[in-house]
């Protein structure tokens, strides 16, 4: 029984908090709207002065300049623009055929060994050894080995 009462009290407290916050927001909006109104002068003798149309005050909008790109001081080597596509390659030793994707991690072991044997890479790289320079070198090596007649299907 106490648990039910406790749950009802929590729900009631949340309702009061939510409705109170909503009411405060409405009051603040009303106050802001009333302070932004332009006072209208009422003439003492309405027949003596001609009626003028009320002029609405235009809000002042500050001009915002677009953000200027900042120059990065990090010296990055741009990867060569080499078209990488999935190609089937054939292992000349075993006759195994494998699809070679763009990702070095997903390349089969014999292809990695072939890259080293052909002299396109210094060694077989581990995942944690891959940085921007190595990725560019591997990408170039993969594109070269895909074009070799020795490994074509």
N, CA, C and O atoms as a GROMACS GRO file, in nm:
protein
  612
    1UNK      N    1   0.082  -0.119   0.000
    1UNK     CA    2   0.000   0.000   0.000
    1UNK      C    3   0.087   0.127   0.000
    1UNK      O    4   0.058   0.224  -0.069
    2UNK      N    5   0.194   0.122   0.079
    2UNK     CA    6   0.285   0.237   0.085
    2UNK      C    7   0.352   0.260  -0.051
    2UNK      O    8   0.380   0.374  -0.089
    3UNK      N    9   0.378   0.151  -0.122
    3UNK     CA   10   0.443   0.165  -0.253
    3UNK      C   11   0.352   0.237  -0.352
    3UNK      O   12   0.400   0.320  -0.429
    4UNK      N   13   0.223   0.207  -0.350
    4UNK     CA   14   0.128   0.272  -0.438
    4UNK      C   15   0.120   0.421  -0.406
    4UNK      O   16   0.119   0.504  -0.496
    5UNK      N   17   0.114   0.454  -0.278
    5UNK     CA   18   0.109   0.594  -0.236
    5UNK      C   19   0.237   0.666  -0.280
    5UNK      O   20   0.232   0.780  -0.327
    6UNK      N   21   0.350   0.600  -0.263
    6UNK     CA   22   0.477   0.660  -0.302
    6UNK      C   23   0.480   0.688  -0.453
    6UNK      O   24   0.523   0.795  -0.496
    7UNK      N   25   0.433   0.593  -0.532
    7UNK     CA   26   0.430   0.611  -0.678
    7UNK      C   27   0.339   0.726  -0.716
    7UNK      O   28   0.373   0.807  -0.803
    8UNK      N   29   0.222   0.734  -0.651
    8UNK     CA   30   0.129   0.843  -0.680
    8UNK      C   31   0.189   0.978  -0.642
    8UNK      O   32   0.168   1.077  -0.712
    9UNK      N   33   0.263   0.984  -0.532
    9UNK     CA   34   0.327   1.109  -0.490
    9UNK      C   35   0.434   1.152  -0.591
    9UNK      O   36   0.449   1.270  -0.620
   10UNK      N   37   0.509   1.055  -0.642
   10UNK     CA   38   0.612   1.086  -0.741
   10UNK      C   39   0.548   1.140  -0.868
   10UNK      O   40   0.596   1.239  -0.925
   11UNK      N   41   0.440   1.078  -0.912
   11UNK     CA   42   0.370   1.124  -1.032
   11UNK      C   43   0.314   1.264  -1.010
   11UNK      O   44   0.326   1.349  -1.098
   12UNK      N   45   0.252   1.289  -0.895
   12UNK     CA   46   0.196   1.420  -0.863
   12UNK      C   47   0.306   1.527  -0.860
   12UNK      O   48   0.287   1.638  -0.912
   13UNK      N   49   0.420   1.495  -0.801
   13UNK     CA   50   0.531   1.589  -0.793
   13UNK      C   51   0.582   1.622  -0.934
   13UNK      O   52   0.612   1.738  -0.964
   14UNK      N   53   0.593   1.521  -1.018
   14UNK     CA   54   0.638   1.544  -1.155
   14UNK      C   55   0.537   1.632  -1.229
   14UNK      O   56   0.577   1.720  -1.305
   15UNK      N   57   0.409   1.610  -1.209
   15UNK     CA   58   0.305   1.690  -1.273
   15UNK      C   59   0.314   1.835  -1.229
   15UNK      O   60   0.307   1.926  -1.312
   16UNK      N   61   0.329   1.858  -1.100
   16UNK     CA   62   0.338   1.994  -1.046
   16UNK      C   63   0.463   2.063  -1.103
   16UNK      O   64   0.456   2.180  -1.143
   17UNK      N   65   0.574   1.993  -1.107
   17UNK     CA   66   0.698   2.052  -1.158
   17UNK      C   67   0.683   2.087  -1.306
   17UNK      O   68   0.722   2.196  -1.348
   18UNK      N   69   0.627   1.997  -1.384
   18UNK     CA   70   0.610   2.021  -1.527
   18UNK      C   71   0.514   2.136  -1.553
   18UNK      O   72   0.544   2.225  -1.633
   19UNK      N   73   0.400   2.136  -1.486
   19UNK     CA   74   0.303   2.243  -1.509
   19UNK      C   75   0.356   2.378  -1.458
   19UNK      O   76   0.326   2.482  -1.517
   20UNK      N   77   0.433   2.377  -1.352
   20UNK     CA   78   0.491   2.500  -1.301
   20UNK      C   79   0.591   2.558  -1.399
   20UNK      O   80   0.594   2.680  -1.420
   21UNK      N   81   0.672   2.474  -1.459
   21UNK     CA   82   0.770   2.521  -1.556
   21UNK      C   83   0.700   2.575  -1.680
   21UNK      O   84   0.744   2.675  -1.738
   22UNK      N   85   0.592   2.511  -1.721
   22UNK     CA   86   0.517   2.556  -1.838
   22UNK      C   87   0.451   2.690  -1.810
   22UNK      O   88   0.449   2.778  -1.896
   23UNK      N   89   0.396   2.707  -1.691
   23UNK     CA   90   0.332   2.833  -1.653
   23UNK      C   91   0.434   2.946  -1.647
   23UNK      O   92   0.407   3.057  -1.693
   24UNK      N   93   0.552   2.918  -1.592
   24UNK     CA   94   0.657   3.020  -1.587
   24UNK      C   95   0.697   3.065  -1.727
   24UNK      O   96   0.720   3.183  -1.750
   25UNK      N   97   0.705   2.972  -1.819
   25UNK     CA   98   0.742   3.005  -1.957
   25UNK      C   99   0.635   3.093  -2.020
   25UNK      O  100   0.667   3.187  -2.093
   26UNK      N  101   0.508   3.064  -1.993
   26UNK     CA  102   0.400   3.146  -2.048
   26UNK      C  103   0.403   3.287  -1.990
   26UNK      O  104   0.382   3.384  -2.062
   27UNK      N  105   0.430   3.298  -1.862
   27UNK     CA  106   0.437   3.429  -1.797
   27UNK      C  107   0.553   3.510  -1.855
   27UNK      O  108   0.538   3.628  -1.884
   28UNK      N  109   0.668   3.445  -1.872
   28UNK     CA  110   0.785   3.515  -1.930
   28UNK      C  111   0.756   3.561  -2.072
   28UNK      O  112   0.795   3.672  -2.109
   29UNK      N  113   0.689   3.478  -2.153
   29UNK     CA  114   0.655   3.518  -2.289
   29UNK      C  115   0.560   3.637  -2.288
   29UNK      O  116   0.575   3.728  -2.370
   30UNK      N  117   0.464   3.639  -2.197
   30UNK     CA  118   0.369   3.749  -2.188
   30UNK      C  119   0.440   3.878  -2.148
   30UNK      O  120   0.414   3.984  -2.206
   31UNK      N  121   0.530   3.870  -2.051
   31UNK     CA  122   0.605   3.988  -2.008
   31UNK      C  123   0.693   4.041  -2.121
   31UNK      O  124   0.701   4.162  -2.142
   32UNK      N  125   0.759   3.952  -2.192
   32UNK     CA  126   0.845   3.995  -2.302
   32UNK      C  127   0.764   4.060  -2.413
   32UNK      O  128   0.807   4.160  -2.471
   33UNK      N  129   0.649   4.004  -2.442
   33UNK     CA  130   0.564   4.060  -2.548
   33UNK      C  131   0.514   4.199  -2.509
   33UNK      O  132   0.506   4.288  -2.594
   34UNK      N  133   0.480   4.218  -2.382
   34UNK     CA  134   0.426   4.347  -2.339
   34UNK      C  135   0.536   4.455  -2.336
   34UNK      O  136   0.505   4.572  -2.357
   35UNK      N  137   0.660   4.418  -2.311
   35UNK     CA  138   0.768   4.518  -2.308
   35UNK      C  139   0.814   4.556  -2.447
   35UNK      O  140   0.876   4.660  -2.464
   36UNK      N  141   0.786   4.474  -2.549
   36UNK     CA  142   0.830   4.504  -2.685
   36UNK      C  143   0.729   4.589  -2.762
   36UNK      O  144   0.756   4.627  -2.876
   37UNK      N  145   0.616   4.620  -2.704
   37UNK     CA  146   0.515   4.698  -2.774
   37UNK      C  147   0.558   4.845  -2.782
   37UNK      O  148   0.619   4.898  -2.689
   38UNK      N  149   0.526   4.908  -2.894
   38UNK     CA  150   0.556   5.049  -2.915
   38UNK      C  151   0.439   5.130  -2.858
   38UNK      O  152   0.324   5.104  -2.894
   39UNK      N  153   0.466   5.227  -2.772
   39UNK     CA  154   0.356   5.305  -2.716
   39UNK      C  155   0.288   5.389  -2.824
   39UNK      O  156   0.355   5.449  -2.909
   40UNK      N  157   0.157   5.393  -2.821
   40UNK     CA  158   0.078   5.469  -2.918
   40UNK      C  159   0.029   5.596  -2.848
   40UNK      O  160  -0.027   5.591  -2.739
   41UNK      N  161   0.051   5.710  -2.914
   41UNK     CA  162   0.004   5.837  -2.856
   41UNK      C  163  -0.141   5.858  -2.893
   41UNK      O  164  -0.179   5.850  -3.010
   42UNK      N  165  -0.220   5.885  -2.794
   42UNK     CA  166  -0.362   5.911  -2.816
   42UNK      C  167  -0.383   6.063  -2.814
   42UNK      O  168  -0.349   6.128  -2.716
   43UNK      N  169  -0.437   6.118  -2.922
   43UNK     CA  170  -0.457   6.263  -2.926
   43UNK      C  171  -0.570   6.305  -2.830
   43UNK      O  172  -0.664   6.230  -2.807
   44UNK      N  173  -0.558   6.425  -2.776
   44UNK     CA  174  -0.659   6.476  -2.683
   44UNK      C  175  -0.787   6.512  -2.756
   44UNK      O  176  -0.897   6.484  -2.708
   45UNK      N  177  -0.774   6.572  -2.872
   45UNK     CA  178  -0.890   6.610  -2.951
   45UNK      C  179  -0.886   6.528  -3.081
   45UNK      O  180  -0.812   6.565  -3.172
   46UNK      N  181  -0.964   6.419  -3.091
   46UNK     CA  182  -0.952   6.333  -3.208
   46UNK      C  183  -0.997   6.400  -3.338
   46UNK      O  184  -0.949   6.360  -3.444
   47UNK      N  185  -1.084   6.500  -3.335
   47UNK     CA  186  -1.131   6.563  -3.458
   47UNK      C  187  -1.030   6.664  -3.510
   47UNK      O  188  -1.026   6.690  -3.631
   48UNK      N  189  -0.949   6.721  -3.426
   48UNK     CA  190  -0.857   6.825  -3.467
   48UNK      C  191  -0.734   6.770  -3.538
   48UNK      O  192  -0.679   6.837  -3.626
   49UNK      N  193  -0.690   6.650  -3.503
   49UNK     CA  194  -0.569   6.594  -3.566
   49UNK      C  195  -0.607   6.479  -3.658
   49UNK      O  196  -0.694   6.399  -3.626
   50UNK      N  197  -0.541   6.471  -3.772
   50UNK     CA  198  -0.572   6.361  -3.864
   50UNK      C  199  -0.520   6.228  -3.809
   50UNK      O  200  -0.423   6.223  -3.733
   51UNK      N  201  -0.588   6.121  -3.850
   51UNK     CA  202  -0.548   5.988  -3.805
   51UNK      C  203  -0.423   5.942  -3.882
   51UNK      O  204  -0.417   5.956  -4.004
   52UNK      N  205  -0.326   5.890  -3.810
   52UNK     CA  206  -0.205   5.836  -3.872
   52UNK      C  207  -0.205   5.685  -3.852
   52UNK      O  208  -0.254   5.633  -3.752
   53UNK      N  209  -0.151   5.617  -3.948
   53UNK     CA  210  -0.139   5.472  -3.936
   53UNK      C  211  -0.028   5.440  -3.837
   53UNK      O  212   0.076   5.506  -3.833
   54UNK      N  213  -0.053   5.337  -3.758
   54UNK     CA  214   0.047   5.295  -3.660
   54UNK      C  215   0.164   5.231  -3.734
   54UNK      O  216   0.144   5.148  -3.823
   55UNK      N  217   0.283   5.269  -3.698
   55UNK     CA  218   0.404   5.216  -3.760
   55UNK      C  219   0.461   5.109  -3.668
   55UNK      O  220   0.485   5.133  -3.549
   56UNK      N  221   0.481   4.992  -3.724
   56UNK     CA  222   0.537   4.883  -3.644
   56UNK      C  223   0.689   4.897  -3.644
   56UNK      O  224   0.751   4.924  -3.747
   57UNK      N  225   0.746   4.876  -3.528
   57UNK     CA  226   0.891   4.882  -3.516
   57UNK      C  227   0.951   4.753  -3.569
   57UNK      O  228   0.909   4.643  -3.532
   58UNK      N  229   1.049   4.768  -3.656
   58UNK     CA  230   1.115   4.649  -3.710
   58UNK      C  231   1.225   4.606  -3.615
   58UNK      O  232   1.302   4.689  -3.565
   59UNK      N  233   1.234   4.477  -3.589
   59UNK     CA  234   1.341   4.431  -3.502
   59UNK      C  235   1.477   4.443  -3.572
   59UNK      O  236   1.487   4.423  -3.692
   60UNK      N  237   1.577   4.476  -3.496
   60UNK     CA  238   1.711   4.492  -3.549
   60UNK      C  239   1.778   4.355  -3.549
   60UNK      O  240   1.793   4.292  -3.445
   61UNK      N  241   1.817   4.311  -3.668
   61UNK     CA  242   1.882   4.181  -3.681
   61UNK      C  243   2.029   4.207  -3.716
   61UNK      O  244   2.059   4.263  -3.821
   62UNK      N  245   2.119   4.165  -3.628
   62UNK     CA  246   2.260   4.187  -3.657
   62UNK      C  247   2.305   4.096  -3.770
   62UNK      O  248   2.261   3.981  -3.781
   63UNK      N  249   2.393   4.149  -3.854
   63UNK     CA  250   2.446   4.069  -3.964
   63UNK      C  251   2.553   3.976  -3.909
   63UNK      O  252   2.642   4.016  -3.834
   64UNK      N  253   2.544   3.851  -3.949
   64UNK     CA  254   2.639   3.751  -3.904
   64UNK      C  255   2.729   3.715  -4.021
   64UNK      O  256   2.682   3.676  -4.128
   65UNK      N  257   2.858   3.728  -3.999
   65UNK     CA  258   2.954   3.692  -4.102
   65UNK      C  259   2.977   3.542  -4.099
   65UNK      O  260   2.980   3.482  -3.991
   66UNK      N  261   2.993   3.480  -4.215
   66UNK     CA  262   3.019   3.336  -4.215
   66UNK      C  263   3.153   3.306  -4.151
   66UNK      O  264   3.247   3.385  -4.158
   67UNK      N  265   3.160   3.191  -4.089
   67UNK     CA  266   3.283   3.152  -4.020
   67UNK      C  267   3.394   3.130  -4.121
   67UNK      O  268   3.375   3.068  -4.226
   68UNK      N  269   3.510   3.182  -4.088
   68UNK     CA  270   3.625   3.166  -4.176
   68UNK      C  271   3.691   3.032  -4.144
   68UNK      O  272   3.710   2.998  -4.028
   69UNK      N  273   3.726   2.956  -4.248
   69UNK     CA  274   3.792   2.828  -4.222
   69UNK      C  275   3.931   2.854  -4.164
   69UNK      O  276   4.005   2.940  -4.210
   70UNK      N  277   3.963   2.777  -4.063
   70UNK     CA  278   4.094   2.791  -4.001
   70UNK      C  279   4.191   2.696  -4.068
   70UNK      O  280   4.155   2.585  -4.108
   71UNK      N  281   4.313   2.740  -4.080
   71UNK     CA  282   4.414   2.657  -4.141
   71UNK      C  283   4.469   2.561  -4.037
   71UNK      O  284   4.512   2.602  -3.929
   72UNK      N  285   4.468   2.435  -4.072
   72UNK     CA  286   4.520   2.334  -3.982
   72UNK      C  287   4.671   2.327  -3.997
   72UNK      O  288   4.723   2.323  -4.108
   73UNK      N  289   4.740   2.325  -3.885
   73UNK     CA  290   4.884   2.318  -3.890
   73UNK      C  291   4.934   2.174  -3.897
   73UNK      O  292   5.055   2.150  -3.904
   74UNK      N  293   4.840   2.079  -3.894
   74UNK     CA  294   4.879   1.939  -3.902
   74UNK      C  295   4.923   1.909  -4.044
   74UNK      O  296   4.854   1.942  -4.140
   75UNK      N  297   5.037   1.849  -4.056
   75UNK     CA  298   5.094   1.819  -4.186
   75UNK      C  299   5.045   1.681  -4.229
   75UNK      O  300   5.096   1.580  -4.181
   76UNK      N  301   4.946   1.678  -4.319
   76UNK     CA  302   4.891   1.550  -4.365
   76UNK      C  303   4.933   1.527  -4.509
   76UNK      O  304   4.939   1.620  -4.590
   77UNK      N  305   4.960   1.404  -4.539
   77UNK     CA  306   4.991   1.367  -4.676
   77UNK      C  307   4.862   1.318  -4.739
   77UNK      O  308   4.797   1.228  -4.686
   78UNK      N  309   4.826   1.377  -4.849
   78UNK     CA  310   4.702   1.341  -4.916
   78UNK      C  311   4.717   1.204  -4.981
   78UNK      O  312   4.818   1.176  -5.046
   79UNK      N  313   4.616   1.120  -4.962
   79UNK     CA  314   4.617   0.988  -5.023
   79UNK      C  315   4.601   1.003  -5.173
   79UNK      O  316   4.525   1.089  -5.219
   80UNK      N  317   4.669   0.922  -5.249
   80UNK     CA  318   4.656   0.935  -5.394
   80UNK      C  319   4.515   0.900  -5.439
   80UNK      O  320   4.450   0.813  -5.381
   81UNK      N  321   4.469   0.967  -5.543
   81UNK     CA  322   4.335   0.943  -5.596
   81UNK      C  323   4.342   0.824  -5.690
   81UNK      O  324   4.355   0.839  -5.811
   82UNK      N  325   4.333   0.706  -5.632
   82UNK     CA  326   4.340   0.583  -5.709
   82UNK      C  327   4.206   0.515  -5.699
   82UNK      O  328   4.151   0.500  -5.589
   83UNK      N  329   4.153   0.474  -5.812
   83UNK     CA  330   4.023   0.408  -5.811
   83UNK      C  331   4.041   0.267  -5.756
   83UNK      O  332   4.115   0.186  -5.811
   84UNK      N  333   3.972   0.239  -5.647
   84UNK     CA  334   3.979   0.107  -5.588
   84UNK      C  335   3.848   0.035  -5.615
   84UNK      O  336   3.740   0.085  -5.581
   85UNK      N  337   3.858  -0.080  -5.674
   85UNK     CA  338   3.738  -0.159  -5.697
   85UNK      C  339   3.768  -0.302  -5.658
   85UNK      O  340   3.884  -0.342  -5.648
   86UNK      N  341   3.665  -0.378  -5.635
   86UNK     CA  342   3.683  -0.517  -5.598
   86UNK      C  343   3.722  -0.595  -5.722
   86UNK      O  344   3.653  -0.592  -5.824
   87UNK      N  345   3.833  -0.666  -5.712
   87UNK     CA  346   3.886  -0.743  -5.824
   87UNK      C  347   3.914  -0.884  -5.774
   87UNK      O  348   3.954  -0.903  -5.659
   88UNK      N  349   3.893  -0.982  -5.860
   88UNK     CA  350   3.929  -1.119  -5.824
   88UNK      C  351   4.074  -1.142  -5.864
   88UNK      O  352   4.116  -1.109  -5.975
   89UNK      N  353   4.148  -1.202  -5.770
   89UNK     CA  354   4.288  -1.233  -5.795
   89UNK      C  355   4.308  -1.382  -5.777
   89UNK      O  356   4.233  -1.449  -5.705
   90UNK      N  357   4.411  -1.432  -5.842
   90UNK     CA  358   4.442  -1.575  -5.835
   90UNK      C  359   4.581  -1.593  -5.776
   90UNK      O  360   4.677  -1.528  -5.819
   91UNK      N  361   4.591  -1.680  -5.678
   91UNK     CA  362   4.719  -1.712  -5.618
   91UNK      C  363   4.794  -1.802  -5.716
   91UNK      O  364   4.747  -1.913  -5.743
   92UNK      N  365   4.909  -1.760  -5.769
   92UNK     CA  366   4.980  -1.843  -5.868
   92UNK      C  367   5.034  -1.974  -5.810
   92UNK      O  368   5.054  -2.070  -5.884
   93UNK      N  369   5.057  -1.979  -5.679
   93UNK     CA  370   5.113  -2.100  -5.618
   93UNK      C  371   5.006  -2.207  -5.598
   93UNK      O  372   5.030  -2.324  -5.628
   94UNK      N  373   4.889  -2.169  -5.546
   94UNK     CA  374   4.786  -2.268  -5.512
   94UNK      C  375   4.667  -2.266  -5.607
   94UNK      O  376   4.589  -2.361  -5.610
   95UNK      N  377   4.653  -2.161  -5.684
   95UNK     CA  378   4.540  -2.151  -5.775
   95UNK      C  379   4.413  -2.098  -5.706
   95UNK      O  380   4.307  -2.093  -5.768
   96UNK      N  381   4.424  -2.060  -5.580
   96UNK     CA  382   4.308  -2.007  -5.505
   96UNK      C  383   4.269  -1.871  -5.561
   96UNK      O  384   4.354  -1.788  -5.592
   97UNK      N  385   4.138  -1.851  -5.574
   97UNK     CA  386   4.089  -1.721  -5.620
   97UNK      C  387   4.024  -1.649  -5.503
   97UNK      O  388   3.954  -1.710  -5.422
   98UNK      N  389   4.049  -1.519  -5.495
   98UNK     CA  390   3.994  -1.440  -5.385
   98UNK      C  391   3.959  -1.301  -5.436
   98UNK      O  392   4.026  -1.245  -5.522
   99UNK      N  393   3.852  -1.248  -5.381
   99UNK     CA  394   3.815  -1.110  -5.414
   99UNK      C  395   3.897  -1.016  -5.326
   99UNK      O  396   3.906  -1.036  -5.204
  100UNK      N  397   3.954  -0.916  -5.388
  100UNK     CA  398   4.036  -0.820  -5.315
  100UNK      C  399   3.955  -0.692  -5.302
  100UNK      O  400   3.922  -0.627  -5.401
  101UNK      N  401   3.924  -0.657  -5.179
  101UNK     CA  402   3.848  -0.535  -5.152
  101UNK      C  403   3.942  -0.417  -5.136
  101UNK      O  404   4.063  -0.429  -5.155
  102UNK      N  405   3.886  -0.304  -5.099
  102UNK     CA  406   3.966  -0.182  -5.082
  102UNK      C  407   4.035  -0.178  -4.946
  102UNK      O  408   4.132  -0.104  -4.929
  103UNK      N  409   3.988  -0.254  -4.851
  103UNK     CA  410   4.037  -0.246  -4.715
  103UNK      C  411   4.151  -0.346  -4.695
  103UNK      O  412   4.135  -0.465  -4.721
  104UNK      N  413   4.264  -0.299  -4.650
  104UNK     CA  414   4.382  -0.383  -4.628
  104UNK      C  415   4.356  -0.487  -4.520
  104UNK      O  416   4.406  -0.600  -4.527
  105UNK      N  417   4.278  -0.450  -4.421
  105UNK     CA  418   4.248  -0.545  -4.313
  105UNK      C  419   4.175  -0.668  -4.364
  105UNK      O  420   4.193  -0.778  -4.311
  106UNK      N  421   4.093  -0.652  -4.468
  106UNK     CA  422   4.010  -0.761  -4.516
  106UNK      C  423   4.078  -0.844  -4.626
  106UNK      O  424   4.021  -0.941  -4.675
  107UNK      N  425   4.198  -0.806  -4.664
  107UNK     CA  426   4.270  -0.877  -4.770
  107UNK      C  427   4.325  -1.007  -4.711
  107UNK      O  428   4.369  -1.011  -4.597
  108UNK      N  429   4.321  -1.111  -4.792
  108UNK     CA  430   4.371  -1.242  -4.746
  108UNK      C  431   4.521  -1.238  -4.722
  108UNK      O  432   4.592  -1.152  -4.774
  109UNK      N  433   4.566  -1.332  -4.643
  109UNK     CA  434   4.707  -1.336  -4.602
  109UNK      C  435   4.801  -1.354  -4.722
  109UNK      O  436   4.906  -1.290  -4.727
  110UNK      N  437   4.765  -1.439  -4.817
  110UNK     CA  438   4.855  -1.464  -4.930
  110UNK      C  439   4.872  -1.340  -5.017
  110UNK      O  440   4.975  -1.323  -5.081
  111UNK      N  441   4.770  -1.253  -5.019
  111UNK     CA  442   4.784  -1.128  -5.095
  111UNK      C  443   4.879  -1.033  -5.024
  111UNK      O  444   4.958  -0.963  -5.088
  112UNK      N  445   4.870  -1.030  -4.892
  112UNK     CA  446   4.964  -0.947  -4.815
  112UNK      C  447   5.107  -0.996  -4.834
  112UNK      O  448   5.199  -0.916  -4.848
  113UNK      N  449   5.124  -1.128  -4.835
  113UNK     CA  450   5.257  -1.183  -4.857
  113UNK      C  451   5.305  -1.152  -4.999
  113UNK      O  452   5.424  -1.125  -5.019
  114UNK      N  453   5.214  -1.155  -5.096
  114UNK     CA  454   5.251  -1.123  -5.234
  114UNK      C  455   5.293  -0.977  -5.246
  114UNK      O  456   5.385  -0.945  -5.322
  115UNK      N  457   5.229  -0.888  -5.173
  115UNK     CA  458   5.269  -0.747  -5.174
  115UNK      C  459   5.412  -0.730  -5.126
  115UNK      O  460   5.487  -0.649  -5.180
  116UNK      N  461   5.450  -0.807  -5.023
  116UNK     CA  462   5.586  -0.799  -4.970
  116UNK      C  463   5.684  -0.863  -5.069
  116UNK      O  464   5.792  -0.810  -5.092
  117UNK      N  465   5.647  -0.980  -5.127
  117UNK     CA  466   5.735  -1.049  -5.221
  117UNK      C  467   5.763  -0.966  -5.347
  117UNK      O  468   5.874  -0.968  -5.400
  118UNK      N  469   5.664  -0.894  -5.392
  118UNK     CA  470   5.679  -0.812  -5.512
  118UNK      C  471   5.756  -0.683  -5.483
  118UNK      O  472   5.796  -0.612  -5.575
  119UNK      N  473   5.778  -0.654  -5.356
  119UNK     CA  474   5.854  -0.535  -5.319
  119UNK      C  475   5.768  -0.408  -5.313
  119UNK      O  476   5.821  -0.297  -5.312
  120UNK      N  477   5.637  -0.426  -5.311
  120UNK     CA  478   5.549  -0.310  -5.305
  120UNK      C  479   5.534  -0.257  -5.163
  120UNK      O  480   5.509  -0.138  -5.143
  121UNK      N  481   5.550  -0.345  -5.065
  121UNK     CA  482   5.545  -0.305  -4.924
  121UNK      C  483   5.670  -0.357  -4.854
  121UNK      O  484   5.730  -0.455  -4.898
  122UNK      N  485   5.708  -0.292  -4.744
  122UNK     CA  486   5.824  -0.335  -4.667
  122UNK      C  487   5.794  -0.461  -4.586
  122UNK      O  488   5.876  -0.551  -4.576
  123UNK      N  489   5.673  -0.464  -4.528
  123UNK     CA  490   5.635  -0.576  -4.442
  123UNK      C  491   5.484  -0.587  -4.440
  123UNK      O  492   5.414  -0.504  -4.497
  124UNK      N  493   5.435  -0.690  -4.374
  124UNK     CA  494   5.290  -0.705  -4.355
  124UNK      C  495   5.254  -0.623  -4.231
  124UNK      O  496   5.302  -0.649  -4.121
  125UNK      N  497   5.169  -0.524  -4.252
  125UNK     CA  498   5.134  -0.432  -4.144
  125UNK      C  499   5.020  -0.486  -4.059
  125UNK      O  500   4.927  -0.550  -4.109
  126UNK      N  501   5.030  -0.459  -3.930
  126UNK     CA  502   4.920  -0.492  -3.839
  126UNK      C  503   4.824  -0.374  -3.836
  126UNK      O  504   4.856  -0.265  -3.882
  127UNK      N  505   4.704  -0.398  -3.782
  127UNK     CA  506   4.602  -0.294  -3.780
  127UNK      C  507   4.646  -0.172  -3.700
  127UNK      O  508   4.619  -0.059  -3.740
  128UNK      N  509   4.714  -0.193  -3.588
  128UNK     CA  510   4.754  -0.079  -3.505
  128UNK      C  511   4.873  -0.003  -3.563
  128UNK      O  512   4.906   0.105  -3.514
  129UNK      N  513   4.938  -0.055  -3.667
  129UNK     CA  514   5.050   0.014  -3.732
  129UNK      C  515   5.004   0.104  -3.847
  129UNK      O  516   5.085   0.176  -3.904
  130UNK      N  517   4.877   0.099  -3.879
  130UNK     CA  518   4.825   0.174  -3.994
  130UNK      C  519   4.805   0.321  -3.956
  130UNK      O  520   4.726   0.353  -3.868
  131UNK      N  521   4.878   0.409  -4.023
  131UNK     CA  522   4.855   0.552  -4.011
  131UNK      C  523   4.831   0.606  -4.151
  131UNK      O  524   4.823   0.529  -4.246
  132UNK      N  525   4.819   0.735  -4.166
  132UNK     CA  526   4.784   0.793  -4.296
  132UNK      C  527   4.888   0.762  -4.404
  132UNK      O  528   4.852   0.732  -4.518
  133UNK      N  529   5.015   0.770  -4.369
  133UNK     CA  530   5.120   0.743  -4.467
  133UNK      C  531   5.118   0.598  -4.512
  133UNK      O  532   5.131   0.568  -4.630
  134UNK      N  533   5.101   0.508  -4.416
  134UNK     CA  534   5.100   0.365  -4.448
  134UNK      C  535   4.976   0.331  -4.530
  134UNK      O  536   4.983   0.251  -4.623
  135UNK      N  537   4.861   0.391  -4.496
  135UNK     CA  538   4.739   0.366  -4.572
  135UNK      C  539   4.755   0.408  -4.717
  135UNK      O  540   4.710   0.337  -4.808
  136UNK      N  541   4.819   0.522  -4.740
  136UNK     CA  542   4.841   0.568  -4.876
  136UNK      C  543   4.934   0.473  -4.951
  136UNK      O  544   4.910   0.443  -5.068
  137UNK      N  545   5.038   0.426  -4.884
  137UNK     CA  546   5.132   0.332  -4.944
  137UNK      C  547   5.064   0.199  -4.978
  137UNK      O  548   5.087   0.143  -5.085
  138UNK      N  549   4.980   0.150  -4.887
  138UNK     CA  550   4.909   0.024  -4.907
  138UNK      C  551   4.810   0.037  -5.022
  138UNK      O  552   4.797  -0.054  -5.104
  139UNK      N  553   4.739   0.149  -5.027
  139UNK     CA  554   4.642   0.172  -5.135
  139UNK      C  555   4.711   0.170  -5.270
  139UNK      O  556   4.661   0.109  -5.365
  140UNK      N  557   4.824   0.235  -5.279
  140UNK     CA  558   4.900   0.237  -5.404
  140UNK      C  559   4.948   0.097  -5.440
  140UNK      O  560   4.940   0.056  -5.556
  141UNK      N  561   4.997   0.022  -5.340
  141UNK     CA  562   5.047  -0.113  -5.364
  141UNK      C  563   4.935  -0.207  -5.408
  141UNK      O  564   4.955  -0.289  -5.497
  142UNK      N  565   4.816  -0.195  -5.348
  142UNK     CA  566   4.704  -0.279  -5.387
  142UNK      C  567   4.661  -0.250  -5.530
  142UNK      O  568   4.628  -0.343  -5.605
  143UNK      N  569   4.661  -0.124  -5.569
  143UNK     CA  570   4.621  -0.091  -5.706
  143UNK      C  571   4.722  -0.146  -5.807
  143UNK      O  572   4.684  -0.185  -5.917
  144UNK      N  573   4.850  -0.149  -5.769
  144UNK     CA  574   4.952  -0.201  -5.860
  144UNK      C  575   4.940  -0.353  -5.874
  144UNK      O  576   4.947  -0.406  -5.984
  145UNK      N  577   4.922  -0.422  -5.761
  145UNK     CA  578   4.916  -0.568  -5.767
  145UNK      C  579   4.789  -0.616  -5.836
  145UNK      O  580   4.788  -0.724  -5.896
  146UNK      N  581   4.681  -0.538  -5.829
  146UNK     CA  582   4.557  -0.576  -5.898
  146UNK      C  583   4.576  -0.571  -6.050
  146UNK      O  584   4.508  -0.643  -6.123
  147UNK      N  585   4.667  -0.486  -6.095
  147UNK     CA  586   4.689  -0.471  -6.239
  147UNK      C  587   4.790  -0.571  -6.294
  147UNK      O  588   4.803  -0.583  -6.416
  148UNK      N  589   4.861  -0.645  -6.208
  148UNK     CA  590   4.962  -0.740  -6.255
  148UNK      C  591   4.897  -0.860  -6.320
  148UNK      O  592   4.799  -0.915  -6.270
  149UNK      N  593   4.954  -0.902  -6.436
  149UNK     CA  594   4.900  -1.017  -6.508
  149UNK      C  595   4.920  -1.148  -6.430
  149UNK      O  596   4.841  -1.241  -6.446
  150UNK      N  597   5.020  -1.153  -6.350
  150UNK     CA  598   5.053  -1.274  -6.275
  150UNK      C  599   4.940  -1.313  -6.181
  150UNK      O  600   4.918  -1.432  -6.156
  151UNK      N  601   4.868  -1.215  -6.127
  151UNK     CA  602   4.764  -1.241  -6.026
  151UNK      C  603   4.622  -1.230  -6.083
  151UNK      O  604   4.526  -1.247  -6.008
  152UNK      N  605   4.607  -1.202  -6.212
  152UNK     CA  606   4.474  -1.190  -6.269
  152UNK      C  607   4.414  -1.328  -6.290
  152UNK      O  608   4.485  -1.426  -6.312
  153UNK      N  609   4.282  -1.332  -6.283
  153UNK     CA  610   4.210  -1.459  -6.300
  153UNK      C  611   4.206  -1.497  -6.446
  153UNK      O  612   4.150  -1.600  -6.482
   0.00000   0.00000   0.00000
